[in-house]
Amino acid sequence: MHITSWLSLLSARLNRAHPQRVPQRRTVRPRVEPLEDRTCPSTIHDYEVIARTGSALRIPQGADAGTLAGMSLPSINDAGAVFLGTSSATGLNAVVEGVVNPDGSVTLSRITDADTNFTFPRIDNSGEVVAQDQHLSNPTLTTHIRVWRPTGTRTDYATGTYNGTTGSGDIFVVPTISRDGTRVAFIDNRSGQYTLMEGPAGGSPVAIGQLAENTGGFRPVVANTGAVVVRNGATDSSPVMLYQAGHPPVEIASAAGSDPVFTHLGSSPGISDDGQIVTFYGVLTPLGASGYNAAQPGMPALSAGPGIFASVATRAGRVLVRVAGITDPLDPLNPLGPARFEPTTRVAVNSTEATQKAVSVVYVGYDHAEHKTLYASRLNFSQKGATFDPADPATFRAGAPAVVVQKGDEIVGMNDGVVRDIGIYDPVNNHGRGDLVFWVDTDEGQGIIHTQVPVRYLNQGDNPWYDDWYASGLSADTGVPRDEQGHPFWIKYQGCALTTLTMALDDVAGLQETPGTLNALFQSPEGKGGYGGIIGNDVNWPTAVKLATGQAGITNVQFTEVHAPDNDTQVLDDLVSRRGLLTVVKVKNGGHFILVTGKVGNRFVIADPGHRTVSNADDTFRSYLDVYGDQFTIKGYISDPGEDLSETTFAASAPEDGLSLLVTDPQGRRTGYDPATGETLTQIPGTYARVSQVHRVNVSQ
C-alpha cells in the first residue's frame, strides 16, 4: 500500500530462542499517491511466523537440537501443526514439526534422525510425517520410507537398497501420507522403473500404476480414499492421472495427440481429501473448450487459454471448472490478478466439511508487473459429495483471486525483510475456510509463514467507486446530502456495510461485483431505488443479498441474522472457525461494519473495508478483530444454507404467521424468540438464535 505520511507500526515478532511475541516499532517510508489512484492492497502483512532462519530446535524430550539454517516447503494438518523439513546449522537434514501454542508461542521439535532426506513429505492429522530416510553421508546404506511421530518414534513402511554409484539403483522416493493418516504412497524406482505404490499405513503397499520416466521429478498426493493424483511424465504434455487400487486409471487431463484438449499441464496437481476434486494448471485449447462445453451443458462456459482448473466428480461423471484465469490489469476488482501461472508449483485444494459449500484453491502466479504472487480462490457449489449436479448452472461458482503475498512484500516478524521468493507444497488444511502455510525467502533469511485463506479484499475508498453517491443518500430535495461529519454521502464515507457485503458475496456466491456496481443495482428500479437494499446508511442485509444474487440467477445464498450477546467470542468462534462462515460484525459502537473471515491461533482475522492491513492513522494493523478491543456485535452471515443436521430449522411464510421457537433450560434461562415481548433472547450460555428471512419491502409512490 502507498502511504502519504511517515508512520510508525506496532509489529508482533516471534523470538525463536524465547518464543514470545515481542512488540516493536518500525517506520514505513512514505510514498505519496492520490486516493483515486490507490488500487493495490497492503504490501506489509501481519502474519504468523512459524519458523525463520536461526530459530531454535528441540528434540521431543526437550533437549536443545541446534538452530535452523534452511527449510523446505511446508505441510500443514487440520490441527494447525506444520511440517518444515529443514537443515540445522550443522548442515544435517531433519524433519521438524512446528506447533503454535495457545499463548501464541511456537515450539519446533526435531522428530527424525539428523540424516533424513525429506523429499516433499506430508503431515497427517495425528502429527505423523512420512519421509524418505536415506543417510546422505553413506549412500550405500538402506533407504526407508518411514512414518515419524511427534514423539520421535517411527514405523518402517518400505525398505530398499540404494546404489549411489549408478544413480539408478533401488530407491524409494517422494512419499506422501493421507490427511487422516490411513494411506501412504510413494514411487519405487527399482532398476530404472517408476512404479506408483500405495497401501494402508499399517499394511503393505501394492503397485497401482506404472509411470513414464520423469527426470524432473514426480509430485504425487494421496487422498483419504487411497486415490493418488500425479502427472505421469516429465514434459508439459504428460497427462494428469488418478490412480487407485482396484480401479482403472482415470485420465483427468490430456495434452497429447494432434488435436489436444490442453497444450500444457502443470507438474504438481492437487487432490481434495475425499478424492473428489483434482486441481491443476493447464492451457485449454479452443477445441478442448468447445468439447467440454458441449459435454457438460448447463455448466459455466469454459474459455480457451491458461488457467487453474478443477475436475470435480459428480453423479453424472467428472466435470471441468475454471477456477482462475488471466485477469485484465485495468479491472478494479483484480488489479493484482494473475497475468500468468507457475506451472511447476502445487495447485492445492482443501475439502469441504459438513457445513461448508466451498473449497479453497491455492496456487502461484505472476501479476502484470511480473511479481511472483501466492493466490487463493474460492470454488463454491450448491451441492456436494455424491449429489453434485452438473445440470444446475449455479452449482459451481469461482470467486476472484485473492492475493496472499507477493514478491516485494514485507512480513512482520521477518526483520523487515523483503520477500524475494515464495514456495508451497501442501499449503492448505480444512480448518474453517483453510489455514495456509508457505515458505518465503527474504533478504533477512528464510521463513515459514502461517495465515488464513483471505477474501478478495475491497476498500470503500478505492477508485472508481469511492465518490459514487450512496444509494439512499440521493435526494433532490436536500441538494448535496452530507453525513453528520459533513462528508458527502459517498461510498468512501458511508459504504462500509456495502463494501463488506460485496466482499462476502464474491467469496460465497462467486458474484464478482464492486461496491459501485452493487450500489447501482440498489438504485435501479429492481433495487427499489436504493431503499430495497439499503436503509439509511445501513444495508438491509436479507433483501440486499436476495437482490444481488437474484439478478445473477443465484437462488441458494441467503443472509442469516444472528442474535447473540455483544462481544461473545464463543459464538463467533463457532461461526467462523468451526463452520467456516464469513460473519458480519459491527465495531466502533456499531458505527462500522467489517467481515470476520476466520481465526488464526487465538486471533480473529478480519477484512476491514475502511482500513487495510498495513497501518493507518492510529498506527495499528487492521488484520485482526482485537485492534478494536474485541468490542463487537454479531450481525449475521452470508452462506449457502445447505444441510446442517446439528440444527433444526422452522419456517413460516411471513412473521405474522406466529411461528417461533423459545428454548428454556432447567435454570429458567431462555434462548429464542419471546412472542410476549417481541425480544430475541440469548440467556443460555453457549447458545445463540439465528433468524433467516427475507424482509418485506413496501415502496410507496
N, C-alpha and C positions, 0 to 999 in steps of 0.2 A: 504494500500500500504506500502511496505517496503521502507525505506528511508535511504540513505547512509551517511547523514550528519545531524548535528543539523540545524533545520530550524525554522524560526520564521514566523508565519502565521498571516495575517490580517483576523480577523473574525468579521462578522456583527452580532451583538446581538440585541435582542429586549428587552428593558426595559419596562415591562408592566405598571409600575406606571407612567412612562413618555414614551409612546410608540414611540420611535425613534430608528433608527439604530445607534449604538454606536461602531465605530471601536475600536478593542482592539487587542493586540498582544499576541500570545501564542507560546509555544515551543512544538515541537513534539520530542519525544525520538527517537534517531537513531536506526535503525535496519538494519544491513548490509545484502545485498542479491545480488548475481551476477545478471547482466542484463538477462542472459539466463535463470535464474530460476524465473523471475518476471512474473507471470501469473495472479495475483489477482488484481482486481480493487481497487480503493481507499477505505479506511476504515474511512475517515473523509468526511462528507457531508456538503455542504454549502446550506442547505435547509431553507425554510421559517418556522419560529416558530410562529404558530398562538397563542398558549397559553402554559403556563407552570405553575407548582406549584408556587403559590404566585402572579400570575397575578391579576391585579386589575379589578374589575367588576363595571359596571354601569347599572342602570335601563334605560329604553328607554328615560326617561326625563333627564337623565344625572347625576342624583344623585349617590353618592357612594353606592355600594351594596356589599362591602366586597371583599375578595380575594379568589382565588381558592385553595382548599385543595386537591381535586382529580377530576378526569374527566372520563367519559365513552367513549366508542368507537364513533368516529365522523361520520358525514354525510356531503356531500358537494353538492351544487347545481351548475347549469351551469354557474351562475354568479360568482361563487367562494366563496359565503357565506358558512360558516361552522357551523353546529350544534355541540356543545360539551356539552352534558348533564353532569352536574358537581355537586360537593358538595362544598359549601362555607366553610370558616374557622369555621363557627358556627356549621357545621355538617348537615345543612339543604340541601335538594336536590333542584335543579333548572335546567331549560332548558336555556342554554346560547347560543347566536349566536355571532360568530366572523366574522368580515368583515375586509379585508385588504384594507386600504385606498390608494388613488393614490400616496401618499408620502411614502408608504411602512409601515406606522404605522398600528396597529391593534386595532380596537375597539371591546371590549367584552361587550355585553349587556345582562342582565338577563331579559328574557321576560315572565317568568311564575311565579306563586306563589312559595314561598320558599319550600313548602312541596310536590311538584310534584314528582311522581315516574316515571321516564323515563325508559321504558323497550324497548330499541332498536328503538327509534323514527327515523324519516327521515325528511329531509328538502326539500321543493319543490322550484321551480324556482322563486316564489314570496317571498321567505324567511319565509314562514309559516312552522311551525313544528308541527307534530302530536305527542301527548304524552298521556300516561295514567296519569290522575290526581287523585291520591289516597293519602289522607292525612295520612301519616305514624304515626303521633302522636296519631291518633284516628282511628283505622282501622274499626270501625263500621260505619263510615260515607260513603256517597255515592261515588262510583267510576265513573269517567267520562273518555270518550275518547274525547279529546279536540284538536282543531287546534288553535295553538297560532301564532299570527302575530308579526312582529318585533316591532310594536308599543306597545305591551303588551296586546292588546285586544285578545279576544278568541271567538271561536264558539264551543258550546257543540254538539258533534256528536252522542254520545250514553251515556246512563246513566244506572247504575245498582247498586244494594246494595251488599256491600262486608261484608261477615260474617267472621270476623277474628278469631272466636273461633273454627271453624270446619276445616278451611283450605281448604274447598271445596265449599264455598258458591258462590253466584253470583258475578262474577268478569269478567272484560274485560281486555285482555292482548295483548301484542305485536302488537300495531297498526303500520300501515305503510301507507304512502301517496305517490301517484304517482308523478313523477318528474314535470309534468305540473300542479299539484295541483287539478286535477279534480276527482280523485278517492281515496277512503280511504278503508282500510281493517283492520280487527282485528280478534281475536279469542274470542268467547263467551264461557266461562267456567261455565255456569249455571248448578248447581246440578251435577257437575262432568262430564258434556258433553263438548265436544270440537267441536264447530261449527265455521266454517270459514265464516265470514261475510264480505260483500263488497258492495259498492254503491257509488253514486256520492257524492262529497264533500259537496254539498249543499242540499242533499236529505236524504233518509232513506236507511239504509243498509238492504240487504237481505242475507239469507243463500245460499251459493254457494257450500258448501262441508261439510261432516261430517268426522271429523278426529279421528284417533285412539288415545288412551291415550298416553300422552307423558310427563312423569315426567322430562325429560331432557330439555324440552322447545322447542317450535316451533320457526322458523325464517322466516316468510313469507315476500315476497316482491311483491308489486303490480306495474304493468306496466301502462302506459298511457291508454291502451286499457281496463283496468279493469281486465286483466288476472293476477292471483296470483299464484306464484310458492312456494311450500312448500314441505318438506319431511314429509310424512304422517306416523309418528310413532317415537318411541323413540330409536329403535335399528338400527344398521347399515345395516340391511336387509330390512328396510322400504322403500317403493318406493318414488321416486321423482315425484310429481304430479303437473299438471297445471289445475287450476280451473278458470272458467269464467261464469258469469251469462248468461243463455240462451244457453250454450254449454255443451256437455257432458264432463266429466273429461278426461284429457289426461295423460296417464302414460308415463312420459319422460324416466324413467329408473327403472328397477326392479331387486331386488336381492332375489326374492322368488322362491320357488319350488325346486325340486330335481336336476334340470339342470339349474341353474340360469345364467342369462346373466352377472350379476355383483355379486361379493361376498360381497362387501361393498359399501355403498353410504354415502356421507357426509351429515351432518345435515343442512348445510346452502347454498343451491343453490342460484344462481342469475338469473336475467332476464333483458334483454335489454328493454329500454323504449317503443319500438314499439312492444314488446311481442314476437318477432320472434326468439330470441336466448336465450336458457336456458343453463347456465353453472353450472357444479357440479363436485365434486370429486367422483371417483369410482375406483373399481378394476375390470377390464374387464376380464372375463374368456376366455379360448381358444374357447369354444363353442360359447360364445357371439361374439367374434371377427370374427369367420368364418361365423356366421349368418349375421352379419352386412355387411361383405364384399360381401356375396352373394346377399344381398338385395339391395345394393347400388353400382352397377357396375360403374366403371369409377371414383369413389371417391378414395382419397388416402387410401391405405390399412391400416386397424387397426390391431394392435398387442395386445396380451393379456398383462395384468399387470396393476398396479396402474397408475393413471394419472388424469389430468384435461381435462374434455370433454365439448363439446358444441353440443347441439341439436338445429339444425337450421331448421326453417320452409321454405320449398321450394314449388314450384308449383307441385312437384311430391310427396309431403309429407315430413315429418321430416327426416333429415339425421344426422348421428353422426360423429363428427370430434374430433380427439385427438388434444388438444391444447398444452399439455406438458406431458412429461413422465419422467421416471428416466433417468438420464444422466450418462455418463461414466466419472469418476473423472479424467481420463487421456486425455479427449477430450480438446484440446486447445481452442475450441470455448466456452466450458461450464465448466471451472474448478470449478466454484462455483454453478453449476446447482443442481437441487433437487435430493436428494437420497431417500426422502420420502415426503409425503404431510401431512398437518394438516387437519384432516377430519372434525373438528367441526367449522372451520373458514369459513366465507363467501367466495364464489368464485364469484367475481363480474365481470360484463361486462357492457360496455357503449354501446351507439348506434351510428350508422353512421349518418352523416349529408349529405347534398345534394352532396357535392363534395368529400366525402371520400369513400374509398372502403375497410375499415378495421375497426375492433373493438379492444379495449384493454381489456384483461382479467387479473384480479389481484387476487392473491391467496398467501397463506402462506405455506411454506415447510421448509425442513431442508437440508442443504448441506451435503456432505460426511464426514465433520468433526462435524456434529450434531449441527451446528449453525442455530438457527431459523432465517428464511430469508423471507422477503417480495419480491415476484417476480411479474413481469408483462410480458405478452406475447402478441404479435400482431397476430390476425387472419385475414388474407387477403382473399378477394374474388373478382372475376371479375364481378359479377352481384349481385344485391341486391334487397331487397323488394320481391315483388311477382315474380320477374324474376329469382330468384335463379335457377340454372340448375345443378342438381347433375350429369348429363351426361357429363359435362365438367370436366375432371380431374384437370384442372388448376383453377377450381372455388375456392377451399379452400386451403390456404397455411398458415401454422403456422410458425412464426419466433421463434428463440431461446429464452429461458427465459432470461430476463434481471433482474439483482439484483437492488432492490430499497434501501434496508437497511438490515443489519444483526445484530444479537446479537453480541456484542463486538465492534460494530462501535461507532464512535463519531459523534455528530451533532453540528455544530456551532450554538451557541445561547442557548445551554443547559448546560452551565457552564462546558464544557469539560466532561460532564457526559457520562459514557459508557452505551450503550444500553443493558438492561437486558431482556426486553420482548417487543413484538410487537403485536398490535391488529388492526383489521379492521372490519368495519360493512357495511358501504355504502361508499366505498373509492374513487370512480372514477366518474367524470362527463363527459359531452360531449363537453367540450371546447377544440378545436383542437383535438389532439390525446388523451386528457384526463388529467385533473388535478387530483392529488392524495392527499388524507389526510389519516393519520394513527396515532394511539396512540403509544407512547413509554413510557416505564418505565426505568429510568436510575438511577444510584447511586446518582444523584443530583436532583431527583424528576421526576414527570410525565410531558409529553408534548404532544401537538397536532401539527403534522408536516405537512407542505404543500409543495408539489413539483409537478413534472410532470411525466407522464409515460415515462420512459427512453428508449433509444435504447439499444440493446445489445452492450456493449462497447468493442472496439478493439483498441489496441495500436500498432503503426507501429514498435515499438522497442521490441515487445514481441517475445518469443520463441514459435514456431520453425521457424518463417519466417523472423526474424529481419535481418539475414545475407544472405537471398536469394538475388541473383543478380536481380536488377530491369530489367524488360523485355527488354526495348530498350537500356539499358546500356551495354549489352553484345556485344563485338566486338572482333573478332580475330585479328584485326589489331592494336588495342591500348593496348594490354596486359591487365593490371588491370585498368578498367575505374574508374575515380575519378571525383567528383564534384568540384566546384570552391573552396571549402574549403579543398580539398584534401582528403575527405572521400571516401571510396569505394562506388560504385554505388549500395548500398544495399537498401532494403525496409526501414530499420531503418532511413536512411538519406534522401531518395528520395520518400518514399511511402506514404506521407500524402494524396494525391489525391486518390491513390489506396485503402488505408485503409478507407477513407471516403466513397468511392464507395461501399466497402464491407459491411460496417455498414448499409448503406441506402438500399442496395439490400436485406439484410436479413430482414429488417423491412418491406419493401414494397412488396417484392416478396416471402418471406419465403425461400430465397436462402441461405442456411446455408453454406456459403463458408468462407474461410480465405483469408487474403491478399496473402498468399503463394499459395493457390490453384487457385485464380484468376490470379495471376502473371504467374503461369504455363500455364494456359489456353491461356493467351495472347502471350506466347512464342511458343505455339503449331502451327502446320500448320493451324488449324482452326482460330487461333488468329493472323494470318499473321506474325508469328514470332516476335510478340511484337509490330509491327507497326500498327496493326489494332486497338488495344485497347489503345495504349499508343503512344504519340508523345513527343519525348524528355523526360523530366521528368514530363510531364503532362499527364492526362488521356484524351483520345479522347472520351468525355463523351457519345454522342449518340451511337457511334459504340461500345464502351465498354459495355454499357447496353444491346445492342442488342446481342452481342456475349455471354455475361454471362447468360442472360435469355434464349436465343435461345438454348443453349446446354442443358438446363433443360426443354425444351419444353414449355416455358412460352412465350406467344406472346402478352400479353396485358399490358406490362410495358415498359415505354419509358422515355428518358431524354428530358426535355423541357428547352431550353435556355431562360433566362430572360434578357432583356436589360432594365436596369433601372439606374438612376443616382447613382453614388457612395454614400454610407452612407445613402441611402433612407430607413429610418426606417418605413415609412408608407407602402411602398411596401412589405418590409419584414414582417411586422405585418399582412398584408393581406394574405400572403402566409402561414405563419406558425401558426398564431393564428386563423384567420377566416376559412381558408381552410384546416388546419391541414397537410400541406405538409412539408416533410423533404427537406430543402433547402441548397444547397451547396454554400458556400461563400468563398471568398479569403480575407485573412488578411495579416498583416505584409508587406504592399506594394505589395500585390499579390504573396508573396513568400510562403504562407502556406494555405492549404485548410482545412476547418472544416465543420461540419454539424450543422446547426441550427435546433433544434428539436421542439421548441415551445417558449412559453412566460409564465412566472410566475410573476404576478404583472406587473412591468414596465421593467423587465429584460428578454432579450432573452437567452434561455437555449441552450447550445452547447454540442456537443460531439467532443472533440478535439483529433485527433489521435496521436498528438505529446506530449500532456500533460494530465495527469489525473486530477481528480477533487480535489486531495489533492494539496500540494504546489509543487513548482518547484524552479528553481534557483533564480527567482526574487520575491519569497515569495508571490505569488498571487495564488488564486484559478483559475482554468480553467473551471468553471462550467457555466460561463456567457460570452456573447459576449463583455460586457463592459470592460473586462480585456484587450481587445485590443483597448480600447479607442473609441469603436463604429466606427472605421475606417474599412470599408469593401466594397467589390464589390460582388454583387449577380451574381453567375454563372448560376444557374438554379435549377431544382428539378427533382426527380425521382418519378414517380407515374403511377398508372393505370389511363389513361385519362378519362374514364367513360363518364358520361353525365353531363355537366355543362352548363345549359341554360343561365347563366349570361354572356357567352362569345360566339363569333362567330368564327368558325374555317374555314380557307381557306386552301386548299391543292393543291399541284402540284406534278406531277410525278418527277420533277427534278427542281433545281433552274433555269436552263436555259429556262424553260417554261415562265418565265417572270411574274408570278403571284405574286403580292404584295399588301399590304394594307397600306395606309397612311391616317391618320385622321387629319383634320385641324379644330381647334376651331375658334370662331368668332374673336379672337385676333390674328389669324395667326399662333398660336403655333401648332406644329405638333408632332404626335406620330405614329411610324410605320417605314416601310422601304421606304427610298427615293431612287428610281431607278436611279435618275440623279447622285447622289453622291455615291451610294452604302452604305450609312450610315443607321444605325438603330437609330431613333430619339425618345427621351422621353421628349419633351418640355412641354407638357400639364401637369400641376400639378396633382398628384394623379393617373397618368396613367403609364403603362409600356408595353413594347412589349415582346411577347413570340414567340420563334421560335422552332417548333417541327419538326425535320427532322433527317434522318439517313444520315450521311456524306458518300459519296462515297470514297472508299479506293482503290487506284491504287498501286499495288505492282509490281515493276519491277524486273526482274530476272537478 
